[in-house]
Amino acid sequence: MQSRNPFNSAVVVNPFMRDFDALFRELTQPVRRQAPRERVPAADIIETESGVTLQLDIPGVEAKAIQVKVENDVLTVQAERKAEPQAQGVTVHRQERGFGSFARTFALPDTVDASKVEARYENGVLTLTLPRREESKPRVIQVKVQG
């Protein structure tokens, strides 16, 4: 059986040292720039008696760069996050925050009144309120007792 050299960087026994070694190697590697790609933001869809609420996480996007459109019972959200220009002589070691444009569409249920959709953008979250049509709201019918 062949013995291993404990000082060889390819064999690291301590998990902490292995992680530290991997981090150090990542930090010293040149940055590989990736072309901007289309991103799809995470969305939450919440339904209540009064309607549907749609929330999209789109941090770093200016409100004026967000477009919300309803057409033929389809809701479309489009936006673009611009890349931040880098100063001359600056070295970027890691760039994980993406930039570029996206478009996301949602089919609206028949119960939603598309003419009353409202949009609010706060702290990087776009909240769309989609109220129910009056005729689709649940009604409570009083039972009358005769006799």
Buried (B, 14 or more C-beta within 10 A) or exposed (E): EEEEEEEEEEEBEEEEEEEEBEEEEEEEEEEEEEEBEEBEBEBEEEEEEEBBBBBBEBEEBEEEBBEBEBEEEEBEBBBBBEEEEEEEEEEEEEBEEBBBBBEBEBEBBEBBBBEEBEBEBEEEBBBBBBBBBEEEEEEEEEEEEEE
